[in-house]
Amino acid sequence: MTTFVRPFNLSGHPAVTVPPLAENGASATFQMVARKGDDAIVLAVAEQMSLAKPQ
């Protein structure tokens, strides 16, 4: 998954990839990229998504 965020890391844009949350085997990886300097937003969204329970 880190392969997809590498270009953003090189450009200085904060990016994160969150693994699938579904328990039924569905694959729905989430990737978020923000403007330079908006690291806190990306991390906050990733944290909330990782705490969310699949439905």
Secondary structure by P-SEA (a helix, b strand, c coil): ccccaaaaaaacbbbbbbcccccccbbbbbbbbbcccaaaaaaaaaaaaaacccc
